[in-house]
Amino acid sequence: MPETRLNDIKAAGMKSRVAMAWLRDHQLPAEPLCYTIAYEYLHTEDAELKKKVDALDLSQDDYRSQLDKVFKEHILAKRFQELTMQTGHTSEYVTELLNMLVGKFDQQADISDEVDKIKDLLSSDMYSAEGAGEVVISADQESYLKTKDETSKDELTGLLDKNGLFKTLQEAIVHKENHPMTVIHMDIDKFAHFNSVNGKVMGDAVLKHLGKLSTNYLKGGDIVSRIEDDKYILVLPKTSIEHGIKIADELRKKVAGVSLKKKASMTAVKVTVSMGVSELTPNVSIAEVLEKAKKALDRSIDLGRNCVNKE
């Protein structure tokens, strides 16, 4: 092996050890997200990144969400600058890729697996290429995305509220290219009991975390709403019910795998969710498909919760 190559390997090994020592000093886990931030912080000249990391309070219970934000805004965004593709819809495209990656770091997934999923996204029907390197979101899809951004939101989570959901859905369903659409009714299991045991502050933290987790896990074109209390409606355009069930179950597992800590307590708490899945087609009303999803959710609850059932 050439001497220059050996020197490069030694230098890389030294940088890695320095990054691991930084994690140890800050009592952070040696997982991909934290390691990448440590490496970039120590070994690049990104002054803005260093400023953001220095401002973090890593002793707080929500340190992970702080790191997620820094990672997304100052590392992944830089990695995907070459994907601008000179189109007015770059932000939506890049957000798709960033969310797809960020959403997997809780599971310490190999980033190469996520790159494969990005390749699938590039070949999917969601985007159509018009010219070399250009990605275009159709005018039809853009219209409901605009409605989703501008309509009413739930004050606690920032997700669409019930009215916002209906307005966005009414805009989305009139365009054939959005069909089939999967509708998922998601309910936190025994949430009233959880609140009575852990308190409303912790309950609100769970509601916000579940909204964020769902939004990060799903695609940017999907619709995530909190319609009341612990009840959420997720809508996945261009998704068959068969594929929607798989996505719902993956999200269910992801929720069950998350541990949250109360302030001043070493005890972690967990929640699970039950889901009902139905399919929205052009000849089915919104009210009807939501009722079908609710009945499927009731079946999941009757079967012991923490599971997914379809209409």
N, C-alpha and C positions, 0 to 999 in steps of 0.2 A: 504494500500500500504506500503511495507517495507520502513523503514527509509532510507536505502541506495539508493533505487530507487528515493525517494523524493529529496535526496541530489543531485543525478545525474541530475534530472530535473532542479533543481535550478541552478546548475552549468552551464548547457547547456543554460538556459535562460540568465544568466549573460554574457556568452560568446557571445550570439547573440546580446544582447544590446550593448556590447562593439564594435562589428563589425558594427552595424548600426550607432553608434556614429562616427566611423572612416569614414564611407561613407559620413555622414553629414559634417564632418570637411573638407573632400576633395571635397565636392560638387559633389558627384557621385550618380547616381540613385540607389535606392534599388531594383535592379533587380537581377535575379539569378547569372549572370556572375560576376557582381561587388561584390555582397554579398559573393560569394564563395571565390573570391580572398581575400577579406578583412578578412574573417574568417580564411583562411589558413595562411595568412600573420601574423595575430595576435596570433594564437593559435597553431601553429606547429613549429617544430625546423628545417624547411627547409631553410637553410641558403642561398641557391642559389635562391630560390623564393623571399626571403626578399631582396636580392641584386638586383634582376631584378625589383621588385616593387619600391624600393627606387630610381632606376635610371630613372623611368618613369617621363615624363613631362605631368602631367594630365591637364595642362592648354591648351595644343595644341588641335586643331580641330580634329586631328586623334587619340585622346586618346583611342577611342573605339577599333581601330585596334591594338593599343599597348596592351590593356588589353586582346584582343582575343588571341594574340600571347603568352602572359604569361600564360593564362589559358590553352591553348592547350599544350604548351611545358612543363609546370611545375606542372599542376594539373591533367588534364585528362590522360596525359602520365603515371603518377604515378599510377593512378587508374587502368590502364589496363596492368600493368606489368605482372599480372598473366595470361594474354592471349598470352604470348609469344609462347606457344605451340611447342617449339623446332623445328621450321621449318625455312628454309631460306627465306621465304616470309612473315615473321612476320610484317615487316614495312608496307607492302601494306595493310595487314589485319587491323592492329591497326589504320592506317590512315583512312581507311573506317569508322571505328567506331568514331574516333575523329571528322572527318568532319561532320558526321551525327549529332553529338551532338552540335558541335560549330555552325553549320549552323542554328540551331534552337533557339539559345539564343537571337537573335534579336527579336524574337516573345515572349520571356519569357515563352517558353513552359515548361510544367512539365517534368522533366527529366525521370519520369517513363514512359511517352508516348514514349520517344526515346528508352528506353530500350526494349519496346515491338517491335519497328522496328528492333532493333538489333537482336532480336530473329528471326524475319522473315528473316533477312539477313543470319543468321546461317543455316536456313533450305532451302535457295535458291539454285539454280543451279550454282551460281557463284563459290561456293566452294564445294569441295568434300572431305569427311573425309576418311583418310586412317590410321586407328589405333586410339587408344584412345587419344582424345584431339588434334589431328593433323589436320591442315587445309592446303590444297594444292591448289595452282593456277596452272592450266594446262600449259604445255609447249607452246601450241598454243597461249593462252592468254598472257603469259609472253613475247612472241616475239613481239607483237604489242605494249605492254606497254614499252618495251625497246626502240622501234622505237620512241614512243611518247616522251620519256625522252631525247633522243639523237638528234632528228631532229631539224630543224630551228625554231626559236621563234620570236615573235613580240617584238620589242625593248621596246615599252612603257609598255605593260601589262605583258610580260613574257609568254603569251599564245602561242600556236602553231600559226605560220603564215599560209598563204595560201599553200605554198609549204610543210610545215610541216604537215598540215592537210591531203593533198593528199598522202604523203608518209605513214602516219600512217594508213589512211583508206585502202590503197592498201594492207597493211600487215594484217589488221584486217578482211577484207571481204573474204579472201580466206579460212578462217576457219569456217566450218559449225556451230560450237558450239557458235559462236558469233551472229548468226542470230536467230530471226529477229533483225534488228537494226533500231532504230528511229533516223531520222535526223531532227534537229530543226534549222531553219534560224531565227535569232533574230536581230532586228533592233531597235535602240533607236529612239523614236518618236520625230520628229522635232528637230533633234540634231543640225542642222545648225543654227536654230533660237536660241536654247539654248546657243550655243557658242557666237553668236552675242550679246546676252543679258548679259551673265555671264563671258565671256572671255575664252580664250583658256586654261589657267591654270586650271580653274574650269572644263572645258570640259575634259581635260586629266585626272583629278581626277575622274570624272564620269566613263570614259572608264576603268580605272584601277580598280575602285571599282566594276563595273559590272563584270569584269573578275574574281575578287576574290570571289565575292558573288556567281557566277555561279559555280566556282570550288569547293567552300566549300559546296554548296548545293547538287551537284551531287556526284556520287560515284567515287572512285579513278580510276576505270576502264573505266569511261566515257571520252570522248574527248571534250575538250573545245578549240576553236580557234577564233582568230580575223582575219578575212580575208581582211578587209579594213575598214578604217574610223570607223564608228559606227556599222559595220555589224559583227555578230558573227555566227559561225556554231557550234552547239553542236551535238555530236553523242553519242547515248546510246546503246551500244551492249546488246544483250539478252533482248531487250525491244520491245514489240509489239507497233504498232502505237496507239492503244487504251490507253495503259498505258503511252506511251510517251506524249500523249496529256494532260493527267492529270498532269504529272510532269511539262510540259511546263507551264500549267496554274498556278500551285502552285508557280513556279519560277517567273512568271509574277506578281503575287500578292505580292510576297516578294520584288521585285524591286520597285513596286509602294508604298510599305509601308516604304521605307527607306528615311530619310531626311538627306541632307548634308548641312553643313554650310560653307559659304565663310569666309576666314580670315577677321577679323576686321568687321564682320557683324553679326547681330543677326538674320537675315532673313534666314530661311532654304529653300533650293531648292529641288525639286523632279523631277524625270524623270519617264517615263513609257516606256514600250517596246511592240512591236508587234511581233508576231511569226507565222511562217508557218511550218507545220509538215508534213513529208513524211516518207515512210518506205523503207529501203534499203534491198532488197532481193538478193540472189545469181544471179538471172537472170536479174538484173537491173544495169546499169552502174552508176558509181559515178556521172558523169556529168548529167545523166538523173534524178537521185534522187535529186540532188541539184537544178535542174531547177524546179522540182515539188515543192520543199520546197519554192523556191522563188515565184512561182505563188501563193502558199498558203499564203505567207507573204503579197503579193500584195493585196490579198483578205482581209486580216486583216486590212491593211491600208485603203482600199476603204470603209470598214465598220466602220471607225471612229477611228482606232488605239486602242492600249492598249487591245488587245484581241488575241486569238489563233484560227487559222483555219488549217485544214488538206488538203492534196492533193485532 
